[in-house]
Amino acid sequence: MGGRDATMVLLDENGIRCDGRKVDEPRRIMIKAGGLKNADGSAYIEFGDNKILVGVFGPRDVHPKHMSDTDTGILRVRYHMEPFSVGERKNPAPSRREIEISKVIKEALEPAVMLDKFPRTAVDVFIEVLQADGGTRCAALTAASVALADAGIPMRDMVSAIAAGKVADTVILDVNNEEDQAGQADMPIGYMPNLEQITLLQLDGILTPEEYKKCVEVGVNGCKLVYELQKKALNDKYFGNGGD
Ligand code: UDP
């Protein structure tokens, strides 16, 4: 939260947000499964103005070998923002934020992936943020789940993700960059809809216990919408005309 910007109207008198959405309306979401021929699985997502590409490699041998585990496979995730993905050029060196988001996404995916089925191996997930506009970790996590499924990695469920938040004392779904900067709270949620389990929950900002509950409810419902689009992306590739 960047503190409140008094000049910005985040919610007008008709309940319309700064980008024209209603409080419970997600941004336009487009997911495509596949696309990278040199990856074992891949996905591309547009989540509002976020544009993110994910490549999955593996299960494959672990290098360095001492990182391998004889009992289970390991998941490795690299979240990376292109220098041109944001208005003010980002330093290409990995930032603390990118390292943290890589860890958060890895931990959010681990409950979904049946790592015990391929001991001694690694599955690598490479996330490239081409354009960022708030909510990249949720969009990346959503696309990574599709890319893992596209790679044929055994999974218990997919993880679907979206953020709930608060602007002008009102709970909203799918926080954009302006709302993240000038709003009151941002709560990214990752959820496995079939298993009904939350695998990611972060909170930046301040909420009352009631608002907290509402954010979780709104976020989980948003994840269910995202899940339908993830399934559609896979269906389009494998059973429809959208494949390559
Ligand atoms: N951002 C930026 N420069 C940076 C990092 C982030 O402009 O070096 C923007 C970007 O649009 C990002 C947003 O700030 O989506 C919010 O970042 P946050 O750390 O909250 O993660 P996100 O919401 O993307 O998961």
Boltz pocket constraint, residues with backbone or C-beta under 6 A from the ligand:
constraints:
  - pocket:
      binder: B
      contacts: [[A, 85], [A, 86], [A, 87], [A, 88], [A, 90], [A, 97], [A, 132], [A, 133], [A, 134], [A, 135], [A, 136], [A, 137], [A, 138], [A, 177], [A, 180]]
      max_distance: 6.0
